[in-house]
Amino acid sequence: MFEGMDLKNMGKMMEQMQEKATQMQKQSKQVQLTAKGGGGVIEVTANGMGEVIDMTIDDALLADKASLQLLLISTINEVLSMVEDNKKSQAMGMFGGLNPFGGNG
């Protein structure tokens, strides 16, 4: 099951993975993802960590509470989906340079 795996380098690889994870987390704070709802009457921006950092709501929506609530929910869900896709993309990039089985591939 572990044939061809270089166990001597496992500790070093784990260190590299931890360093890359820390770097990825720092970079995620800098990433900004924006989703627009209702044709642009609502904008929600989140960072790569999934924290909502900005929101813009057109004044016309303030009189229609039900529409505002629906658009906020859908737009927030959209930006959070974008955050998850970004995290998956970063994780794939993080593992791209590591080969746990040693050798050149």
C-alpha positions as CSV (number, residue, x, y, z in Angstrom):
1,M,0.0,0.0,0.0
2,F,2.9,2.4,0.8
3,E,5.3,1.1,-1.8
4,G,7.3,3.8,-3.4
5,M,6.4,6.4,-0.7
6,D,9.4,8.2,0.7
7,L,8.6,8.2,4.4
8,K,11.8,10.1,5.2
9,N,10.5,13.1,3.5
10,M,7.0,13.0,5.0
11,G,7.9,15.4,7.9
12,K,9.4,17.9,5.5
13,M,6.3,17.6,3.2
14,M,4.0,18.2,6.2
15,E,6.0,21.3,7.1
16,Q,5.7,22.6,3.5
17,M,1.9,21.9,3.5
18,Q,1.5,23.8,6.8
19,E,3.5,26.8,5.4
20,K,1.4,26.8,2.2
21,A,-1.8,26.6,4.2
22,T,-0.7,29.6,6.3
23,Q,0.2,31.5,3.2
24,M,-3.2,30.6,1.6
25,Q,-5.0,31.9,4.7
26,K,-3.2,35.2,4.5
27,Q,-3.9,35.5,0.8
28,S,-7.6,34.7,1.4
29,K,-8.0,37.8,3.5
30,Q,-6.8,39.9,0.6
31,V,-9.2,38.3,-2.0
32,Q,-12.4,40.1,-2.7
33,L,-15.3,38.4,-4.4
34,T,-18.5,40.4,-5.3
35,A,-21.9,39.1,-6.2
36,K,-24.7,41.2,-7.6
37,G,-28.4,40.5,-7.2
38,G,-31.6,41.9,-8.8
39,G,-29.8,43.2,-11.8
40,G,-27.3,45.1,-9.7
41,V,-29.6,46.6,-7.1
42,I,-27.7,44.7,-4.4
43,E,-24.0,44.0,-4.2
44,V,-22.3,41.9,-1.6
45,T,-18.6,41.6,-1.3
46,A,-16.8,39.0,0.8
47,N,-13.2,38.2,1.4
48,G,-11.7,34.8,0.6
49,M,-12.3,33.7,4.2
50,G,-16.1,34.1,3.8
51,E,-16.4,37.3,5.8
52,V,-18.9,39.8,4.3
53,I,-16.9,43.0,4.1
54,D,-19.2,45.3,2.1
55,M,-22.8,45.6,0.9
56,T,-24.5,48.1,-1.3
57,I,-28.3,48.3,-1.5
58,D,-30.2,50.6,-4.0
59,D,-32.5,53.0,-2.2
60,A,-35.5,51.8,-4.3
61,L,-35.4,48.5,-2.5
62,L,-35.8,50.0,1.0
63,A,-39.6,50.3,0.5
64,D,-40.0,46.6,-0.4
65,K,-38.9,44.6,2.6
66,A,-39.9,41.2,1.1
67,S,-37.9,41.7,-2.1
68,L,-35.0,43.1,-0.2
69,Q,-34.8,40.1,2.1
70,L,-35.0,37.6,-0.9
71,L,-32.4,39.5,-2.9
72,L,-30.1,39.7,0.2
73,I,-30.4,36.0,0.9
74,S,-29.7,34.9,-2.7
75,T,-26.9,37.4,-3.2
76,I,-25.1,36.4,0.0
77,N,-25.5,32.7,-0.9
78,E,-24.0,33.5,-4.3
79,V,-21.0,35.3,-2.9
80,L,-20.4,32.5,-0.3
81,S,-20.5,29.9,-3.1
82,M,-17.8,32.0,-4.9
83,V,-15.8,31.9,-1.7
84,E,-16.0,28.1,-1.6
85,D,-15.0,27.8,-5.2
86,N,-12.0,30.1,-4.6
87,K,-11.0,28.0,-1.6
88,K,-11.1,24.8,-3.6
89,S,-9.1,26.4,-6.4
90,Q,-6.4,27.6,-3.9
91,A,-6.3,24.1,-2.3
92,M,-5.7,22.5,-5.7
93,G,-2.9,24.9,-6.3
94,M,-1.4,24.2,-2.9
95,F,-1.1,20.5,-3.6
96,G,0.1,21.0,-7.1
97,G,3.8,21.2,-6.2
98,L,3.8,18.4,-3.7
99,N,4.4,14.7,-4.6
100,P,3.9,12.4,-1.5
101,F,5.2,9.4,-3.4
102,G,8.7,10.8,-4.1
103,G,10.4,10.8,-7.5
104,N,9.4,12.8,-10.5
105,G,5.9,11.6,-10.9
